[in-house]
Amino acid sequence: MESILLSHPFLLVAGVALMYTVAGAVYRLYLSPIAKFPGPKLAALTFWYEFYYDVLLKGRYTWKIKELHAKYGPVVRINPGELHVADSTFYDSVYVGPARRTEKWEYSARMFGTSLAAVGTCGHELHRLRRSALNGFFSRRSISKLEPTIERAVYRASQLLKRRGSGRRIINLRNFFAAFSADVIGEVAFGSGYGLLDRPDFEPGWQQLMMDLSRATHLMKQFSWAYAILNSIPPSFLSLVHPLTKRLFSIRRDIHFKIEQTKAALAKGEVVKDSSGRKGVETDNSTVLHSLLTTSSLPADELSTPRLEDEAFTLLGAGTITTAHTLTTIIYYVLANPAIKARLESDLAEQSSNLSSEQQRPVSGNLRLLERSKYLSAVVSEGLRLSFGVSHRLPRISPDAVLHYQGVMNGKEWDFTIPPGVPVSMSPIFIHLDPTIYHSPRTFDPQRWLDFESDTENDKAELRRRKQYLVPFSKGTRVCAGMHLAYAELYLMLGALFIPGGVGTRLELYGTRVEDVECVHDFFNPSPRLDSKGVRVVLMDDEAQQGAGS
């Protein structure tokens, strides 16, 4: 037998591969620390089960997981290494603060295509180091200093929307808000926007490219070597195969240039202030690059150009689609519900004496005033709830602590002990649509976020509970770094659109249904049906608007 194997190397390799496969299957099914947790055996045996639903069926595993919970209970093994929990009350046990070490799972983190950026960092200590360098720039206080920059972008965007919407020209808000969000990120993070708003039809290719990259995360997770292969292909060739990537490579080159430019300027005691090339001594860390290079405690190897390039690009990607999708979702529901639109306009009209009109240059201070609008705040919260932030589950590992789950589902009591080191995930979609927390969860109802003088103690407790489980930015040590920037964009844009005279007061939907915003595909970012043409609007003329309001 031995001589046969040695004389036929192929048989030897095949035999070793077979033994390895059998041993792996035995371990996963019977010896794994989570072997006794409920779930389909095929999911426990192979990642191809997840591949089938997320790659071949185009981001549908999230809904399959929901079916698995209905069959197996609140804690389900959904692949060889991961447990998923469908009980909202367990959320704060998984996504915790600095009191407990929390890590990402390498299998899940590689979907971002980089281990150099904070978002793709698995280890607790290294992630804490990288996030601490970002936290100062993205703090609420720092974002308030950037408010004039954001307001200028909002003003420009609203003016372009009005100008290009003249003559009842159809506007795709999905493209408009993706261009707006990317330009804002460019301004506040790198010192200059990318001019996407200035391009024809608000550069629809940018939104499509970002969603294509988002869709590819499932492949990256399954085949981590795919990203290395893509990086080895000349950009000129990739641009021929996928023309949209030409813009992507252009932006990456621009980020690389700005990093090198900033480093060189800082070495000379000066810094480039804006895209026009004006220079001066930097006194206020006005961009992410300035902040990382001048005030962070990062060691030299963490300030290498390749790492900063990955960090900057992931910030751009993360800050584009999520905010754009939330704004698009909110605008759809506001325009689809005349009573909500009228209430929002009325509420903002009360603030109009303190806000700059759309015909004037914005002034600093609007954000603080807009945040005082209870109904606008309710609209923002409801929009975040139904846009989910990201749609994908976010696995977390507790390397040192055992997690205990106790709960009731379908009238049955469940009790699980989850060993340390096991990836555990929950899905924001399930929490935001949990009928035990949100009555009629698929209905856009800002009223659920308001308090009233007649509220009982039980009403107040329920409102606190609803706020507790609003988690579009996740929670814990890995909460979204750009949360305060996203809130600023949401408030300032919605305020500019719906204050008296704002262009949003004249918008009406065109050939758009709720299916154009409802998430039916999980590409990490939420996606509506694939044949959707987006949320399209037209601009009513003044006479039509008066008729609609009468």
GIDAPE-V752789 format. One record per backbone hydrogen bond with DSSP energy under -1.0 kcal/mol. CO is the residue of the C=O (numbers start at 1). NH is the residue of the N-H. If there is no record, write none. Layout:
CO,NH  CO,NH
This chain:
1,5  2,6  3,7  8,12  9,13  10,14  11,15  12,16  13,17  14,18  15,19  16,20  17,21  18,22  19,23  20,24  21,25  22,26  23,27  24,28  25,29  26,30  27,31  27,32  32,35  34,37  38,77  40,44  41,45  42,46  47,51  48,52  49,53  50,54  51,55  51,56  52,57  53,60  54,59  59,522  60,64  61,65  62,66  63,67  64,68  65,69  66,70  67,71  68,72  69,73  74,86  76,84  82,78  83,425  84,76  87,90  88,91  90,93  91,94  91,95  94,96  96,477  97,100  103,397  105,109  106,110  108,111  109,112  110,113  117,120  118,121  122,104  123,127  124,128  125,129  126,130  127,131  128,132  129,133  131,135  134,138  139,143  140,144  141,145  142,146  146,150  147,151  148,152  149,153  150,154  151,155  152,156  153,157  154,158  155,159  156,160  157,161  158,162  159,163  160,164  161,165  171,537  172,176  173,177  174,178  175,179  176,180  177,181  178,182  179,183  180,184  181,185  182,186  183,187  184,188  185,189  186,190  186,192  187,191  189,289  196,199  199,202  200,203  203,206  204,208  205,209  206,210  207,211  208,212  209,213  210,214  211,215  212,216  214,217  215,218  216,220  217,221  218,222  219,223  223,226  225,229  226,230  227,231  228,232  234,238  235,239  237,241  238,242  242,245  243,246  245,249  246,250  247,251  248,252  249,253  250,254  251,255  252,256  253,257  254,258  255,259  256,260  257,261  258,262  259,263  260,264  261,265  262,266  263,267  265,270  266,269  271,280  274,277  278,273  280,271  284,286  287,291  288,292  289,293  290,294  291,295  291,296  299,302  300,303  304,308  305,309  306,310  307,311  308,312  309,313  310,314  311,315  312,316  313,317  314,318  315,319  317,321  320,324  321,325  322,326  323,327  324,328  325,329  326,330  327,331  328,332  329,333  330,334  331,335  332,336  337,341  338,342  339,343  340,344  341,345  342,346  343,347  344,348  345,349  346,350  351,354  357,360  363,366  365,369  366,370  367,371  370,373  373,377  374,378  375,379  376,380  377,381  378,382  379,383  380,384  381,385  382,386  384,388  388,390  396,424  397,103  398,421  403,418  405,416  407,414  409,412  412,409  414,407  416,405  418,403  419,422  423,83  424,396  425,85  426,394  427,431  428,432  429,433  431,434  434,437  434,438  440,443  445,448  446,449  447,450  452,455  456,460  457,461  458,462  459,463  460,464  461,465  462,466  463,467  464,468  465,469  467,470  469,471  471,474  473,480  476,479  480,483  482,486  483,487  484,488  485,489  486,490  487,491  488,492  489,493  490,494  491,495  492,496  493,497  494,498  495,499  497,504  497,505  499,502  502,505  503,506  504,507  506,540  508,538  513,516  514,517  514,518  521,527  523,525  524,391  524,392  525,523  527,520  527,521  529,532  535,173  536,510  537,171  538,508  541,545  542,546  543,547  544,548  545,549
